[in-house]
């Protein structure tokens, strides 16, 4: 899967979470099961998904992997889902 597909999937997941409170609750509680059930997406066991809900008074800061530490690893996770 290319980046545009991932972006589209992310947009679909967010839109469903906004419109379906039960899906949002399941996504927060068990992201892999929610993605499988609602989008038929199999997330590999090697990939951990963390769902965090932002709020007007809370911002989530995501710190990406350090490229210097990550360069020795080979990963196709972006191509997986």
N, CA, C and O atoms as a DFTB+ gen file, in Angstrom:
324 C
 N C O
     1  1       0.823      -1.185       0.000
     2  2       0.000       0.000       0.000
     3  2       0.862       1.241       0.000
     4  3       1.802       1.337       0.789
     5  1       0.570       2.176      -0.849
     6  2       1.342       3.407      -0.897
     7  2       0.862       4.408       0.121
     8  3      -0.139       4.184       0.800
     9  1       1.572       5.511       0.230
    10  2       1.253       6.530       1.219
    11  2      -0.129       7.132       0.988
    12  3      -0.838       7.397       1.959
    13  1      -0.543       7.359      -0.267
    14  2      -1.853       7.946      -0.518
    15  2      -2.958       7.020      -0.036
    16  3      -3.988       7.491       0.446
    17  1      -2.762       5.709      -0.156
    18  2      -3.752       4.759       0.346
    19  2      -3.795       4.799       1.855
    20  3      -4.879       4.778       2.438
    21  1      -2.633       4.858       2.512
    22  2      -2.588       4.965       3.965
    23  2      -3.294       6.222       4.420
    24  3      -4.049       6.183       5.392
    25  1      -3.069       7.341       3.742
    26  2      -3.709       8.591       4.096
    27  2      -5.216       8.458       3.961
    28  3      -5.961       8.913       4.829
    29  1      -5.664       7.846       2.891
    30  2      -7.081       7.652       2.675
    31  2      -7.677       6.764       3.765
    32  3      -8.761       7.058       4.268
    33  1      -6.994       5.693       4.138
    34  2      -7.464       4.812       5.192
    35  2      -7.536       5.566       6.515
    36  3      -8.514       5.441       7.252
    37  1      -6.510       6.342       6.813
    38  2      -6.535       7.133       8.046
    39  2      -7.720       8.083       8.059
    40  3      -8.389       8.236       9.081
    41  1      -7.979       8.716       6.934
    42  2      -9.117       9.637       6.845
    43  2     -10.431       8.897       7.058
    44  3     -11.329       9.411       7.724
    45  1     -10.551       7.701       6.502
    46  2     -11.760       6.902       6.676
    47  2     -11.948       6.484       8.132
    48  3     -13.063       6.506       8.653
    49  1     -10.851       6.105       8.782
    50  2     -10.908       5.697      10.186
    51  2     -11.338       6.879      11.053
    52  3     -12.197       6.733      11.923
    53  1     -10.747       8.036      10.820
    54  2     -11.101       9.224      11.600
    55  2     -12.553       9.610      11.371
    56  3     -13.268       9.914      12.326
    57  1     -12.998       9.603      10.120
    58  2     -14.392       9.956       9.811
    59  2     -15.347       8.995      10.509
    60  3     -16.364       9.425      11.054
    61  1     -15.037       7.703      10.500
    62  2     -15.904       6.730      11.166
    63  2     -15.892       6.948      12.678
    64  3     -16.933       6.835      13.325
    65  1     -14.739       7.256      13.240
    66  2     -14.659       7.512      14.687
    67  2     -15.487       8.739      15.073
    68  3     -16.115       8.756      16.132
    69  1     -15.489       9.763      14.220
    70  2     -16.286      10.960      14.486
    71  2     -17.786      10.662      14.415
    72  3     -18.570      11.228      15.177
    73  1     -18.181       9.775      13.502
    74  2     -19.611       9.547      13.271
    75  2     -20.172       8.339      14.030
    76  3     -21.391       8.182      14.113
    77  1     -19.319       7.496      14.574
    78  2     -19.773       6.256      15.209
    79  2     -19.096       6.095      16.571
    80  3     -17.979       5.585      16.652
    81  1     -19.776       6.532      17.651
    82  2     -19.171       6.455      18.994
    83  2     -18.785       5.035      19.412
    84  3     -17.791       4.855      20.116
    85  1     -19.543       4.036      18.995
    86  2     -19.200       2.654      19.363
    87  2     -17.899       2.226      18.686
    88  3     -17.063       1.564      19.301
    89  1     -17.729       2.606      17.414
    90  2     -16.480       2.292      16.722
    91  2     -15.316       3.010      17.397
    92  3     -14.262       2.415      17.620
    93  1     -15.505       4.286      17.722
    94  2     -14.429       5.046      18.372
    95  2     -14.020       4.377      19.683
    96  3     -12.828       4.262      19.969
    97  1     -14.977       3.941      20.468
    98  2     -14.665       3.279      21.734
    99  2     -13.898       1.983      21.488
   100  3     -12.940       1.684      22.202
   101  1     -14.315       1.210      20.483
   102  2     -13.603      -0.042      20.199
   103  2     -12.219       0.225      19.624
   104  3     -11.280      -0.526      19.890
   105  1     -12.086       1.291      18.838
   106  2     -10.785       1.652      18.275
   107  2      -9.803       2.027      19.383
   108  3      -8.629       1.661      19.330
   109  1     -10.283       2.749      20.371
   110  2      -9.425       3.133      21.494
   111  2      -9.073       1.916      22.345
   112  3      -7.932       1.771      22.785
   113  1     -10.047       1.048      22.575
   114  2      -9.833      -0.118      23.441
   115  2      -8.975      -1.197      22.787
   116  3      -8.100      -1.774      23.434
   117  1      -9.224      -1.472      21.506
   118  2      -8.512      -2.556      20.808
   119  2      -8.411      -2.197      19.330
   120  3      -9.213      -2.663      18.522
   121  1      -7.422      -1.364      18.970
   122  2      -7.322      -0.867      17.598
   123  2      -7.268      -1.957      16.535
   124  3      -7.927      -1.841      15.502
   125  1      -6.496      -3.013      16.770
   126  2      -6.349      -4.058      15.750
   127  2      -7.679      -4.760      15.488
   128  3      -8.035      -5.005      14.336
   129  1      -8.405      -5.079      16.541
   130  2      -9.695      -5.756      16.373
   131  2     -10.693      -4.834      15.673
   132  3     -11.449      -5.281      14.811
   133  1     -10.698      -3.553      16.039
   134  2     -11.628      -2.597      15.424
   135  2     -11.327      -2.433      13.941
   136  3     -12.248      -2.380      13.126
   137  1     -10.057      -2.351      13.582
   138  2      -9.690      -2.197      12.178
   139  2     -10.033      -3.454      11.381
   140  3     -10.447      -3.361      10.225
   141  1      -9.867      -4.609      11.980
   142  2     -10.219      -5.857      11.309
   143  2     -11.726      -5.930      11.095
   144  3     -12.193      -6.246      10.000
   145  1     -12.482      -5.636      12.151
   146  2     -13.942      -5.768      12.089
   147  2     -14.573      -4.765      11.121
   148  3     -15.452      -5.131      10.341
   149  1     -14.137      -3.523      11.163
   150  2     -14.818      -2.473      10.405
   151  2     -14.194      -2.175       9.044
   152  3     -14.875      -1.669       8.152
   153  1     -12.899      -2.485       8.874
   154  2     -12.233      -2.171       7.611
   155  2     -11.580      -3.387       6.962
   156  3     -10.964      -3.272       5.903
   157  1     -11.714      -4.557       7.597
   158  2     -11.101      -5.784       7.108
   159  2      -9.595      -5.614       6.890
   160  3      -9.037      -6.102       5.908
   161  1      -8.954      -4.915       7.820
   162  2      -7.515      -4.669       7.770
   163  2      -6.841      -5.569       8.795
   164  3      -7.150      -5.501       9.985
   165  1      -5.931      -6.402       8.340
   166  2      -5.130      -7.238       9.224
   167  2      -3.850      -6.493       9.570
   168  3      -3.013      -6.238       8.704
   169  1      -3.710      -6.155      10.819
   170  2      -2.503      -5.472      11.290
   171  2      -1.546      -6.543      11.804
   172  3      -1.931      -7.356      12.644
   173  1      -0.316      -6.558      11.318
   174  2       0.639      -7.590      11.761
   175  2       0.910      -7.505      13.261
   176  3       0.883      -6.426      13.853
   177  1       1.170      -8.656      13.858
   178  2       1.475      -8.709      15.289
   179  2       2.691      -7.857      15.641
   180  3       2.807      -7.372      16.767
   181  1       3.589      -7.678      14.691
   182  2       4.809      -6.914      14.946
   183  2       4.564      -5.403      15.018
   184  3       5.465      -4.641      15.369
   185  1       3.345      -4.977      14.686
   186  2       3.032      -3.551      14.680
   187  2       2.081      -3.224      15.824
   188  3       0.996      -3.797      15.926
   189  1       2.494      -2.306      16.675
   190  2       1.640      -1.835      17.768
   191  2       0.924      -0.573      17.305
   192  3       1.540       0.309      16.706
   193  1      -0.362      -0.486      17.577
   194  2      -1.127       0.714      17.242
   195  2      -1.585       1.357      18.534
   196  3      -2.186       0.704      19.387
   197  1      -1.299       2.638      18.673
   198  2      -1.730       3.408      19.827
   199  2      -2.692       4.475      19.329
   200  3      -2.351       5.262      18.446
   201  1      -3.888       4.502      19.892
   202  2      -4.885       5.490      19.506
   203  2      -4.991       6.496      20.642
   204  3      -5.217       6.124      21.794
   205  1      -4.827       7.764      20.311
   206  2      -4.945       8.834      21.296
   207  2      -5.913       9.873      20.762
   208  3      -5.789      10.328      19.625
   209  1      -6.871      10.242      21.586
   210  2      -7.855      11.238      21.181
   211  2      -7.424      12.612      21.673
   212  3      -7.222      12.826      22.868
   213  1      -7.287      13.540      20.727
   214  2      -6.957      14.902      21.113
   215  2      -8.216      15.611      21.604
   216  3      -9.333      15.212      21.277
   217  1      -8.026      16.641      22.373
   218  2      -9.123      17.444      22.903
   219  2      -8.717      18.908      22.773
   220  3      -7.538      19.206      22.584
   221  1      -9.669      19.816      22.872
   222  2      -9.325      21.237      22.738
   223  2      -8.246      21.705      23.721
   224  3      -7.490      22.628      23.421
   225  1      -8.178      21.073      24.883
   226  2      -7.190      21.485      25.885
   227  2      -6.037      20.493      26.034
   228  3      -5.290      20.539      27.011
   229  1      -5.900      19.587      25.042
   230  2      -4.822      18.601      25.102
   231  2      -4.301      18.364      23.690
   232  3      -5.082      18.184      22.756
   233  1      -3.001      18.363      23.541
   234  2      -2.365      18.105      22.253
   235  2      -1.491      16.865      22.399
   236  3      -0.794      16.692      23.399
   237  1      -1.540      16.021      21.402
   238  2      -0.716      14.819      21.395
   239  2       0.514      15.098      20.541
   240  3       0.394      15.411      19.356
   241  1       1.664      14.988      21.126
   242  2       2.922      15.195      20.413
   243  2       3.501      13.827      20.072
   244  3       3.799      13.033      20.964
   245  1       3.656      13.559      18.795
   246  2       4.204      12.287      18.344
   247  2       5.659      12.504      17.973
   248  3       5.975      13.326      17.114
   249  1       6.536      11.766      18.622
   250  2       7.966      11.859      18.340
   251  2       8.328      10.682      17.446
   252  3       8.280       9.534      17.888
   253  1       8.691      10.950      16.192
   254  2       9.024       9.847      15.277
   255  2      10.330       9.179      15.673
   256  3      11.100       9.722      16.465
   257  1      10.579       7.990      15.115
   258  2      11.845       7.315      15.404
   259  2      13.022       8.179      14.964
   260  3      12.950       8.894      13.964
   261  1      14.093       8.099      15.722
   262  2      15.314       8.812      15.379
   263  2      15.904       8.144      14.145
   264  3      16.216       6.954      14.190
   265  1      16.066       8.878      13.037
   266  2      16.595       8.265      11.809
   267  2      17.943       7.586      12.007
   268  3      18.228       6.577      11.362
   269  1      18.769       8.124      12.883
   270  2      20.091       7.526      13.113
   271  2      19.958       6.144      13.753
   272  3      20.752       5.247      13.464
   273  1      18.965       5.970      14.614
   274  2      18.764       4.681      15.265
   275  2      17.964       3.740      14.372
   276  3      18.127       2.523      14.456
   277  1      17.117       4.278      13.532
   278  2      16.198       3.499      12.721
   279  2      16.822       3.033      11.409
   280  3      16.312       2.107      10.779
   281  1      17.898       3.650      10.998
   282  2      18.509       3.371       9.690
   283  2      18.984       1.932       9.549
   284  3      19.044       1.411       8.436
   285  1      19.319       1.287      10.648
   286  2      19.825      -0.077      10.549
   287  2      18.706      -1.107      10.425
   288  3      18.963      -2.261      10.081
   289  1      17.467      -0.701      10.704
   290  2      16.333      -1.614      10.606
   291  2      15.677      -1.506       9.239
   292  3      15.591      -0.417       8.673
   293  1      15.230      -2.598       8.723
   294  2      14.493      -2.598       7.465
   295  2      13.046      -2.908       7.801
   296  3      12.744      -3.909       8.451
   297  1      12.141      -2.018       7.343
   298  2      10.736      -2.219       7.652
   299  2       9.868      -1.851       6.465
   300  3      10.080      -0.825       5.818
   301  1       8.910      -2.680       6.192
   302  2       7.921      -2.394       5.157
   303  2       6.558      -2.205       5.790
   304  3       5.538      -2.456       5.148
   305  1       6.523      -1.770       7.031
   306  2       5.266      -1.611       7.746
   307  2       4.317      -0.706       6.992
   308  3       3.120      -0.988       6.943
   309  1       4.803       0.364       6.407
   310  2       3.951       1.267       5.646
   311  2       3.301       0.595       4.457
   312  3       2.234       1.014       4.010
   313  1       3.934      -0.441       3.943
   314  2       3.378      -1.176       2.820
   315  2       2.409      -2.257       3.261
   316  3       1.679      -2.817       2.443
   317  1       2.400      -2.556       4.575
   318  2       1.574      -3.634       5.082
   319  2       0.124      -3.228       5.219
   320  3      -0.776      -3.993       4.873
   321  1      -0.107      -2.028       5.722
   322  2      -1.512      -1.599       5.871
   323  2      -1.689      -0.177       5.583
   324  3      -2.805       0.335       5.664
